Amino acid sequence: MNAARHIAVLKGGWSAEREVSLVSGAKCAEALRLEGYRVSEVDVGDSVARILDTLKPDVAFNALHGRWGEDGCVQGLLELLRIPYTHSGVRASAAAMDKPMAKRLFHDAGIACPEGRVMGRHDLGDRHPMPPPYVVKPVTEGSSVGVFIVRQGDNSPPAQLAAADWAFGDQVLVERYIPGHELTVAVMGDRALAVTEIVPVTKFYDYEAKYAEGGSRHVIPAEIDPVVYQHAMDVALAAHQVLGCRGVSRADFRYDSSVAGREGLYLLEINTQPGMTPTSLVPEQAAYNGISFGALCRWLVEDASSAR
């Protein structure tokens, strides 16, 4: 049945995560071909609408990461072209990518997130906006692009934030740093898959740690309090539903184990286009549940078809 279905795998794009997207897209395209689909790989650029109108695929497999591919833009284009597509729709994608908006929605739903506020990057100046340690991140980037941790003893916010070549927008989110464990939970449809603890080899789980071979160690299932483990699963699914996500998403957490019970667990963000590279977390959690990479890609295609 799959041989008659044409899948356009969207990859690359213009964002800071282009190189990761190229790897994700190539891996997904290879898996879909092995599953029996007819696959066209599309390196997304200015002519993407024309290319898709020519290809007329049955489904677009969205393997883009970052701005334009993850924030509702390409989703809106696919809606206009009436092409079913994988992962979340326009509204959920835009809300998840806008970190302050997502935090407001999570707060209203009773989900704990680190306290923080939005500031202009030039307003940080030489003074700390809150007592260190705290985190500074762009409001609309993913994969820890442009993220800094300001620690106790640092004299001022990072100078890079005021640099002329800063490419991640003039607004930044400043939020309290949560010490402890880095956790993540994949959600596939209506179920959370597992909790993974990420142990970075570098000083924190930055872009390099995410995607460089050997940049981090993944512990699955995470060796944490069973009550906290289940709470992370429940919160990930609740956050997926609060934003109206579909397909696969990934919830990232920090867990301060020095706090009794589950009160030390904080949701950082939801990723509506989680990585699908050899070191990615969602395929790893799927495999932990007995779902091969090919089956995961096939499920995403079929979910896209049934959702339109």
Secondary structure, 3 states (H helix, E strand, C coil): CHHHCEEEEEEECCCCCHHHHHHHHHHHHHHHHHCCCEEEEEEECCCHHHHHHHHCCCEEEECCCCCCCCCCHHHHHHHHHCCCECCCCHHHHHHHHCHHHHHHHHHHCCCCCCCEEEEEHHHCCCCCCCCCCEEEEECCCCCCCCCEEECCCCCCCCHHHHCCCCCCCCEEEEEECCCCEEEEEEEECCEEEEEEEEEECCCCCCHHHHHCCCCEEEECCCCCCHHHHHHHHHHHHHHHHHHCCCCEEEEEEEECCCCCCCCCEEEEEEECCCCCCCCCHHHHHHHHCCCCHHHHHHHHHHHHHHHC
